[in-house]
Amino acid sequence: MMIQTDNRKEVMEKSRAALPDHVVAFIEACNSGPYPHSQLISVLHKVQAHFGYLGKEQLDAVAQLMQIPAAKVTGVATFYHYFRLEPQGKFTIRVCLGTACYVKGADRVVERLRDELGIGFGETTSDGLFSLEASRCLGACGLAPVVMVGERIYGEMTPDKVPALLERFVKEAEKQAAQKQS
Amino acid sequence: MSDKKMINLVIDETPVSVPEGATIMDAAEKNLGIRIPRLCYHPDLSLAGSCRVCVVEVKGVDFLMASCSVKVWEGMEVKTNSPEIRQARRDILELLLDNHPQDCQTCERDGNCELQNLAYSLGVRERLFEGVRKRRPVEASSRSVVRNAEKCILCGRCVRVCAEVQGIYNLSQHGRGFETEVMPAHGARMDDSVCIQCGQCINVCPTAALVEQSATEAVWAALNDPTKTVVVQTAPSIRAALGEGFGLKPGTPVTGQMVTALRRLGFEAVFDTNFTADLTIVEEAEEFVRRFQAEERLPLLTSCSPGWVNFLERFYPELIPHASSCRSPMAMMSSLLKRYYAEKMGIAAKDLFVVAVMPCVAKKFEAGRPEFHMEDGTPETDAVLTTRELIWMIRCYGIDLVNLPEDAFDNPFGESSGAADIFGTTGGVMEAALRSAVERLTGAPPEKLEFTDVRAVEGLRERELRVGELLLNVGVANGLTNAKRLLDKVVNGEKAFHIIEVMACPGGCIGGGGQPYPPQGYRFLDRRLLAARAKALYAIDSAKELRSSIRNPQIQALYRDYLGEPGGEKAHKFLHTHYAPRLPRGIR
């Protein structure tokens, strides 16, 4: 008697479960079309759009469902700055380092943000609240130096304004959490 | 070939005519004997063109071109040497060295490092810059392969050998720019990745960025421990390659000198893994005959190569029931040593320290498998040394291997047939199995003992063999990209094979991941080198009186005294094993 040792089905099921349905459907459509492997970056974009980052489980699932070696998938994911491998914080702080902001002292704002948050660019605070990112021109040079938190813009920033700014978002998060509970 | 258009060009003021499609590097080397320096280039791998060491001047082109990847054109004028070219190559090497650890004297590859050799031949004599160093931890927690990213120069040869020759694609460049690092997906340990531990990445690495997990310290310690009886076994292919470490021409067998050297190192007994290669054949032939007669679980897949077994478990788990349940010759020998031999000699198994000298780094992983441990949890094989590690130990001890007198292996596991010797080369296990299986099936030994048709020197062979009344479909593959082609036929039901032999490494064990780095004048995957080593094994085989495993009198005696019947209960307990699917599952 032959013992069943094929784990393909269970690996595929687990992979499908790790991704949202629309991504699985997209991969399946790619697989039945020409050059499916050339769609890897599009697939990773969709995964990141859904989760905010590319987790290990998701990358492995993409590898299995697209039948692309996992090392190749993670090689691509780590090559592009756009892809994040860690979850994004609740609020993303983007500091403009464009020319105007830079000459008006954005570097000192960055320094203060790093000190207050204890993280560098591309990192997220351990409480999951803030992520820090560097940004090129945000198109608000008249307000330089500029910091964006989420979708909101804060102009004429100074290092001393940083603690109050952060405090505001900590409070906002607390308020949201309280509302959720009630 | 002949109808290919010829291109006329001038290299170093000499007109040459070469077939269309040739690269500048090829044209210079094959026609003029000019060997342009190179680093990332390897003729058996895809082109990378990343190191730029092979740059040359082409008239009319205002930058230096990489000769490995530029194809010749009509009227091209090439200069392979000028003060500017030599300076450019030297600059490139200096920049590679700038962030490389400056620890040549304490490095494992000292003396056989391609980066070091190139730095010398290109004339790097002083260090002008102290570049920013990559500081990366050494990943040394895996059982076979150690990865030291600090020494990696990003030539990408390991990435290509893993993907193209072995079909594993476990390694990839991660990140970008200065931060780039070659590693498995997610930066996982080798043991947690789809790595099959074959060690071809070690063989192809120009530096010490990838090396084997060393067992030499453990072996020295055991040899110095008065409470231990330390014995050693050597695989069939060691005798055909060990001499290279002592300046002998590739293909010079050193069986007798090797035994003497091992005794001088302090091993109390020296056994021949060939003996258990014969035993493997007896068991495997029995297994095959039973399956053949019952028409079940065919093809039988050989299971001696531990890299291949790892590949089976991760990449083709559905074929596990087809694999021979026979342990590898190493595992059979260790099992017998710890049980039968220890008892016979009145030594407690825990005081017997078994060392195996293997051409292979995957054997280090195999020795750690829980299936190959004693009931008390101690390993049956205590340490595995590669051929390279043994060369080093012999040199460290100050033994002049070349001029040693010859000695013979110890009994009771000392005598072996020629069929066992050829285990070390591709097609050898198949040929050995056929010598015995045909006799078992037809009642008479095959008319011709040499099955030269199954010697898959080109990497892949499918043959139909007529033996008496029988027609056997056999497949032989070495290198796992080749193996995939056979296995896919089995999975898809395209062809009914009877036996398939797979060896993970190109050429079989003679090209194993633990074999000596190529001596001067040879390169990694060099067919001339593999052929020389194989020839040595075939020569040993044909010079022997005893050439069929089932006719080995010591094997017959072992069954009489201890094991009972081939394929019997005791044989199964001590000589067989089982396999299981492993995750992550490989993409094939």
Interface residues (C-beta under 8 A of the other chain):
Chain A: M2 I3 T5 D6 N7 R8 V11 K56 L59 D60 A63 Q64 Q67 I68 P69 A70 A71 K72 V73 T74 G75 T78 F79
Chain B: A163 I168 Y169 N170 L171 S172 Q173 H174 G175 R176 M183 P184 A185 H186 S193 V194 R297 P317 E318 L319 I320 P321 Y579 A580 P581 L583 P584 R585 G586 I587
